[in-house]
Amino acid sequence: MSDGNSIVGTRKMRRLTRALLIANFVLLLLLIGPGSSRSLYLAEKRLGIDNFITYSTQFWFITSTILSVVLFVWILFSKSERCRAQRPTGLDWTLFLAWIFAVALVCLFGFIAGLGG
């Protein structure tokens, strides 16, 4: 790949990483935001799509988090000299670290809630 194409590729990777992280935040806020997730689950269960929705959401969060980490690290450690100008910006770092922190908090909450029985 030429240097010109690698800059375009790096820009696309940055945009994809941002889009994944923003989509994750939006979905997480929809899940834990205002409203009753219990009533939503009961409506899904009545329609018979509860397992599909639950497993799809879990699959999305896991794969998008892994993909965004891989893309972010790839952008961070790219060896091309021309790609060095396309390093992650402050917005990229903020989104990435905030998402990792949010994932850690959700996992911690799940662990603590599980200890309660």
PyMOL commands that set and color helices and strands:
alter all, ss='L'
color gray80, all
select helices_A, chain A and resi 3-32+37-47+50-76+82-86+90-115
alter helices_A, ss='H'
color red, helices_A
deselect
rebuild
show_as cartoon
